[in-house]
Amino acid sequence: MTTLKVGDKAPNFSALDQEGKSHSLSDYKDSKLVLFFYPAASTPSCTIEVCNLRDNYSDFTAKGYKLLGVSADTAKKQSNFIQKNQLPFPLLADVDKKVIEAYGVWGPKKFMGREFDGIHRTTFVIDENGIIEDVIEKVKTKEHSKQIFK
């Protein structure tokens, strides 16, 4: 779906998280950033994915990674998702889809026989210089941390 690939400069972004705090790519220039896009907060597959990342969070921090999730959900929905699952990382409430579209993860999808536009579950690993190190388009929600650390 996305046209971004390993070696590309990651698109800059600026968006608010669940608490109204602004995040931009430049905020993460001293660490590696796992920028993961997911379709919708509190849905079964998205919950499995974020809980897998949560359960391996200490491994991420030990290796110098920061995590930042993105969906088109409201700040309130993101906040509830964080509280319900005790997530230690922020979630961007990209309701205007600026970050989602900058990374090319919005487009046609099929689910249960119907077609619609939505977020394609995709993860970007971005280095300290803002260069994309990895693009994971076939996210395995139960094993996502392993995919990132491969």
N, C-alpha and C positions, 0 to 999 in steps of 0.2 A: 504494500500500500504506500508506505512512505518512499520518497525518492532519496532521502538522506542515507549515506552509507559510511562505513568505517573510513576514517581519514578526513571526512568533511568537518568544516567548522560548524559547531552547533549553533543554531539560530539563537540570538539573544531573546530574552523574554522578561517580562515584568508582570506579575500577577499577585493577587492577594490570597493568603491561606485562610484556613478556617477561623482564625482569630483576627483577620483584617490586617495581618502583617504582610508587607510587601517582600517578594522574593524575586531576584533576577539572576541570570546566569553568572554575572560578575560577583555575586555574593559567595560563590562556590569556587573561586579561582585558586584557593589554597588546598583543595581536596578533590578527590574524584567524586562525581555526582552520578547517582543512579536516578534517572528521571523516568518514572514509569507512568504510563497512561493506562487507565482502566475505564470500562464502560459506565459503571454506575455504583455508587456507594451502597453498601448493605445488600447487594445481591449475592447469591451463593458463591459464584466463581470469584468475584472480586474480594469477598471476605476470605476465602481460602488463600488467595494470593497475598493480601496484606498481612494475614496472620503468619504465613510462611516467612515473609520478610521480617516481621516483628520477632518471630522466634529465633531468627538468625542475626538480629540487629547488633549484638555484641561482636560477632565476626566481622560485620561491615565496618563498625567503628574501629576495631582493632587494625583493619587493613586500610584505614584512612578514607573510607567512603562516607558520603552523606546521602540520604535518601529523600526523595521528594516525589509525592504522588500527584497526579493530575487527572481530574475528570470535569465534566461540565456541571456537576452538582453545585448547589448553593453552599455558602459557608456554613449555614445551620446543619445541612445534611452531612457535610464533611465533618463538622464538629461532633455530631452524634455518632458517626462512624468511628471516629478516633476514640471517643469515650467508651463506646460499646466494646471495642476490641483492644483497648489499652495500647494504642499505637504510639510509639516514641518518636515518630517523624511527622512533619507537616504535610497537609494535603491542600493543593491549590484548588480554589473554587473558580474554575475557568468558564464561568457561565457565558461569556461572550465568545468563547472558543478561540481566542487569539493565540494562545500557546499551542492548543490542539492543532489548529490549522498551520501554524508556523512549522510544526514538526511533521505535518502531512499524515496525521493519523485519523482524520475524519473522512468518512466516505460510505459508499453503499455496503450494506451487510445483509446477510440472510440468517434468519433464526426461525425455526419451526415453520418453514415454508413461506414466510413472508419477508419481503425486502423493505429495507428502511435505511436511512443514513444514521451513522453512529460512530463511536470511537472504536478503532481497531486496537485491541490490547497489544501494546508495543512498549519495549523498554530500551532506553538509550543509556549507555555508560559513557560518560564524558570525562576526559582527563582534566588536570589542573590548568591546562592551556586552552580549554574550551574546544578541544578536538574530540570527535566521536570515536571511541575505542571499540564499541560494539553496538550492534542493533539486533535486538531479539524480537522477531515478529511472531514466532510461534511459541508464545509463553505457555509453559506448563505450570499452572497455578500452584500445584502441590510441591513442585520442585524448582520454583523460580530462583531461589537463592543459589542452588547448585548451577543453574544455567548461567547466572551472572559470574560466579566464581570459576567457571570451567577453565 
